[in-house]
Amino acid sequence: MKYNKLSRIIFGRLKKVLDKCAILEYNTPMKKYQKKPWSVSERKLLSLYYFHASIDEVMDMIPDRTETAIRNQVAYLRKRGYRFK
């Protein structure tokens, strides 16, 4: 076999493998969880305890929410005129 023909075969196979990897990479979701809308009771807990309890205590009260999610929700509610006690 000539070098040119051999290199085309190797690079052709390599290109197929890389294309498959690219397809797998872009077709799989990055997040392993689903977004869940905030309930009225969760928002009420935020309004009652956000300023009086530490963020860790609030995270314990609302178990499925992260610190970032809680802070983002508070900012979202403040923009819309929600009162915190």
Helices and strands as residue ranges (DSSP letters): H 3-27, H 40-49, H 55-61, H 67-79
